[in-house]
């Protein structure tokens, strides 16, 4: 991702910053994978969160149907 895209997202009110602490080994492997795939870290994180949310919604739907 280019620097101008990062600045554009920072100034865009439809985006918010998210942060947390992750084990160093995971971060190192994640960065290497992003580089290997030529994917920005931001795009990879957003994709991972969207996948997690999709699974969360599916689980919630299943729980409602079981009730």
N, C-alpha and C positions, 0 to 999 in steps of 0.2 A: 504494500500500500504506500502511496506517495505521501509525503509530509502534508501537502495541501489538502488531501482527503481527511487526514487526522484533524487538522485545524478546522476544516469544514464541519466535521462531526461534532467537535467540541463546541462550536458556535451554534449548532442546530438544536433548537429546543426539543426536537423529537428524539434526541439521544440523551442517555444518562451514563455516567461513569460507574463502573462496578469493579470492586477489587477484593482480594482476599489472599491468604497465605496458603501456599501449596508446597509440598515437599520438593526440595531442590532437584532430586532425581527426575521427578515428573516434569518439572519445568524444563530441564535440560533436554529430555527426550522430546517434549512438545515442540520446543524451538527448533530442534534438528529436523523433526518431521515436517514442520511448516516450511523450513528452508528447502528440504528435499522435494516437497510437493509444490513449491513456489506459491504458497498460500499465505496471506497475511495472518498474523496471530489474531488480530481482531476478527477477521472473517471466520477463522477456525473456532474461536471461542463462541462467537454468535451461533455458528452451526451446531456446536455441542450443546449449548443452552437450549436451542430450539428443539433438538432431538430429545433432550431430557424433559422438556415441557410436554412434548408430544406423548412421551411414555407416561408422564404424570397424569395428563388428561385421560388417557386410555385406562389407567388404573382407577381413577376416580369414577369413570363411567361404569367400569366393571363392578366396583363396590356398590354403586347405586342400584345396579340391576340385580345384584345379589341380595339386597335388603328387602 
